[in-house]
Amino acid sequence: MRGASRRSLHRRGYDAFVAVTTSRKLDARALRADFPIFEQEIHGRPLAYLDSANSSQKPRQVLEAMTEFYETSYANVHRAVHVLGERATAGLEGAREKVRAFLNARDAREIIFVRNATEGLNLVAYSWGGNNLGPGDAVVVTELEHHSNFVPWQYIARRQGAEFVMLPLDANGDVDLSGLDEIARAHRVKVVATNLVSNALGTIQDLGPLTRWAHEQGAIFVCDAAQAAPHLRVDVQALDCDFLAISGHKMCGPSGIGALWGRAELLQAMEPFLLGGHMISSVRYEKTTWGELPHKFEAGTSPIVEAVGLGAAVDYLEAAGLDAIEAWEHELAAYALGRLAEVPGIVLYGPPADRRAGVVSFDLEGIHPHDVAQILDRYGVAIRAGHHCCQPLMHHLGVPATNRASFYLYTVPEEIDQLVEGLHGVREVFA
Ligand SMILES: Cc1ncc(COP(=O)(O)O)c(C=O)c1O
């Protein structure tokens, strides 16, 4: 999987960029005009923002929805009877309904607003794991996880005296399922947690076999969809998972908001995560009882305007079309893999373009990724260099860090050309 240099591929400039036909074609150039951030130059060059897997840029539609809400409808929610209180509550609950539809959840009460995917995953680990895990039980994750879906499970499993089991990656960088029978024989598997799309390699996982196995064991299946929801259709019913977490800032929404979806019956049976205002039914000196879903898990003042922004982001992605976004990213990934292969000494990681979202991780032999990213910045190119919060994966690859270029619905092939030009520049600096 440690990719051989693909220098032998002939140069394919933007003119040779061949679009694959889809039922609904995404017009990245038109969408890009919605994003004010691209109206500037960086170091005298057009901004090539290839760091969307880290955090996405925001279209005017989201920014304006939030500004308008602040200017016309802002108040606290669920506790005022005045007009603004009602408008604000309608804004928050309207956003919850949009997220429900976006994820094809059965019931809006199953959508819990949280700060980000990390908080959603911690909520499940603490509230479900803290009461359901014990000695003899096992939590199973994979070597492909972001730390947000690794560390909380490692911590809670060990705190509860349960086993923490990591499914390794095979030689192709895919999760190796060959050890499942042995794990099932040795442990009572209670949780299986993995991502749908890897943030470091872009791999789109086929979760069917693992979900079925988890349910055969009587385990819950927790899906980290932080990197999937921005890029392809996520359907919690089709995935047959039990919990699923997303982050608003990765999908054209604001930072400070994410959502956890959970099956109502599981959420109802769980203890709350954070305690305080809003999440109660009654409070007496002797005893406090919890509110109904989703309020039981939403202590304190909600991220009201952030939720409105997330709702606007959902509208924006739906208008662009999730299928069209996914198809566009496959095209960009294919183009990038071809163009990057021209760079001497490049090592490409990850699956073929048709099995990856718009993420390409690579190294330049002999040059530290941080140096690469810093020099690229001078070319107006923003990428991420580091371990991508995936240290177990980096360990598997045998590297401390990689460079990662990541794309989204506003990415145009010229940005990839600018990246390749910058990489040739990096090579010259280190020649
Ligand atoms: C796959 C994956 N999971 C979880 C997270 C955590 O997201 P957040 O930092 O928004 O909680 C990220 C962020 O990079 C991610 O890519």
The ligand as an SDF file (V2000), in Angstrom:
LIG
                    3D

 16 16  0  0  0  0  0  0  0  0999 V2000
  -12.9630   10.9880   10.4970 C   0  0  0  0  0  0  0  0  0  0  0  0
  -13.0210   12.0670   11.5380 C   0  0  0  0  0  0  0  0  0  0  0  0
  -13.5990   11.8160   12.7120 N   0  0  0  0  0  0  0  0  0  0  0  0
  -13.6990   12.7270   13.6680 C   0  0  0  0  0  0  0  0  0  0  0  0
  -13.1940   13.9820   13.4930 C   0  0  0  0  0  0  0  0  0  0  0  0
  -13.3190   14.9810   14.5890 C   0  0  0  0  0  0  0  0  0  0  0  0
  -14.0630   16.0730   14.1680 O   0  0  0  0  0  0  0  0  0  0  0  0
  -14.2060   17.3360   15.1190 P   0  0  0  0  0  0  0  0  0  0  0  0
  -12.8160   17.8310   15.3700 O   0  0  0  0  0  0  0  0  0  0  0  0
  -15.0410   18.2770   14.3530 O   0  0  0  0  0  0  0  0  0  0  0  0
  -14.8600   16.8320   16.3550 O   0  0  0  0  0  0  0  0  0  0  0  0
  -12.5610   14.3130   12.2970 C   0  0  0  0  0  0  0  0  0  0  0  0
  -11.9210   15.6210   12.1000 C   0  0  0  0  0  0  0  0  0  0  0  0
  -10.9420   15.7540   11.4060 O   0  0  0  0  0  0  0  0  0  0  0  0
  -12.4950   13.3250   11.2930 C   0  0  0  0  0  0  0  0  0  0  0  0
  -11.9290   13.6050   10.1180 O   0  0  0  0  0  0  0  0  0  0  0  0
  1  2  1  0
  2  3  1  0
  2 15  2  0
  3  4  2  0
  4  5  1  0
  5  6  1  0
  5 12  2  0
  6  7  1  0
  7  8  1  0
  8  9  2  0
  8 10  1  0
  8 11  1  0
 12 13  1  0
 12 15  1  0
 13 14  2  0
 15 16  1  0
M  END
$$$$
